[in-house]
Amino acid sequence: MGVFASLFFSVPTAFLIWLQANQVAALHFSYFFSSNYLVGMIVAFSLFALIFPTVFPSVLGFIWHGLIKLLY
């Protein structure tokens, strides 16, 4: 059950990382990442959550703390 909860939170995390990367790429390099990168990140997060179910929540928390510091 915990793995499914981790997957539930990994999709918005991947989306926010993709949006942030697109913003930086658009401002500095005039480039946009396609939605294939978003799908790839979601698959990568899902595989990581399934392979390492005990470590994934702490990694996800580390990513969220980084996003909060970056955005605010």
Secondary structure by P-SEA (a helix, b strand, c coil): caaaaaaaaaaaaaaaaaaaaaaaaaacccccccaaaaaaaaaaaaaaaaacccaaaaaaaaaaaaaaaaac
